């Protein structure tokens, strides 16, 4: 109910139908704008405010909350106090300003992984759009100091990777150029904040991806076990339009539909009746018959990964029901994992069956509310609950605040998928338009700048509000190696950071770990019942009555 196609106040427009996150249902890499996230990659924090200052007045139109969603949560503000100021600062008004809000966070058990912003990317795996725009995503993430996740199947779909069949997992992969490109691209700009996380699914485990990563990179990478995601309840999928490539993927051990080895399918492809093939990953856990068996298998996997050298291990789970949610939190806690990412329906970045994405699984707010409840049960027993990241339909600064508050104190950061990809597309399109000789290399889709961009500027120094911030960080000489998509990423992250700082300052919380569930309230009774968050008019009502009766 919160988002319409056009937002006159900030001058943004969605090309398609906006979702709960504010992004269009179908987000195109060649889009010429201009939703809020798209514009954030250009003008940054300026987009926090209504346009045409001096000529307008503005008022909120989000006065009615219908249904249960993150948009039916509201953020508390307070008229006094200050909590979590950095050392050396006092509660003097000159110190209690929003730029002094620290957004740094950390997660992990024995080894703490730091992030400058409480944000991480979704898993960007074997989808071609992830490969095309990887430099923008990974370099942008590294510059911002946030974790970036390499998703499943990257080695398996790479035709240049060398995987020797029949060998033990250790030493099975002789080369994995695409995986190495992705890891190396991030590490080039890594400065101690953030991390590169490599995800494992069934095929990755069989192919020896973990062994290859630890042998080549040691403890520079975090390894992530994958149970699922919020967009679909089956394994990862991509679509290919080449019969030869489909046959290659089948030989690599993937499920390919329709089967490219069948003569009738090959004939149908040559005649044009079949134009593409879908490559599928396998379901995990199919040979396990009970919760005890799942736990035994899970602990064995964790022990093995530690035995070969991984010091940091994480888990990603999807929007399964309550039993699987409890298993994920309990097992990750017992195994002393460093992070658990819980992805609710119906977010997504890659290829998911449309009606499956629409109808399967537990919506984010319900799933995350139960995650807090289950984590609290373990904490009450004295257990050190695994640090958590919430995912599933987040794009804006208020989403970050609300998700961290809803899961507090267990939620350390928020995972964004499609939202962080948009500036990568945008910057690449701008770079290709301004530099035609780079267009193919950067996967630009524009021949020239559309008016939505040229109205802002005609060179990168004019177009990107954070251009000179990035230049200061990397130096003028290195700037020629920074893709425009990474600059757009940094610019959008700056807008999110500033907006989050402002929200936190209003709640009088000057550090991420100071945010609590009391800093949000529910906009309707149904949301209050589902989340356990107090309704607006009940929050602090008792203390209010004490004031009146004093």
WOLINNOR-V444397 format. One record per helix or strand of 2 or more residues. SS is the DSSP state (~ for helix, > for strand). FROM is the first residue (numbers start at 1). LEN is the number of residues. Records with the same first field share a line. If there is no record, write none. Layout:
BEGIN
SS = FROM-LEN ; FROM-LEN
END
This chain:
BEGIN
> = 6-2 ; 12-2 ; 73-3 ; 105-3 ; 113-3 ; 119-6 ; 147-4 ; 162-2 ; 173-3 ; 196-5 ; 221-6 ; 237-4 ; 255-3 ; 277-4 ; 313-5 ; 339-5 ; 388-4 ; 411-6 ; 520-3
~ = 36-13 ; 70-3 ; 98-3 ; 128-5 ; 134-11 ; 154-4 ; 177-11 ; 202-6 ; 209-12 ; 243-9 ; 263-9 ; 291-17 ; 322-13 ; 354-6 ; 364-17 ; 397-10 ; 418-17 ; 436-7 ; 451-4 ; 460-4 ; 467-8 ; 478-4 ; 484-23 ; 512-3 ; 517-3 ; 525-7 ; 541-9
END
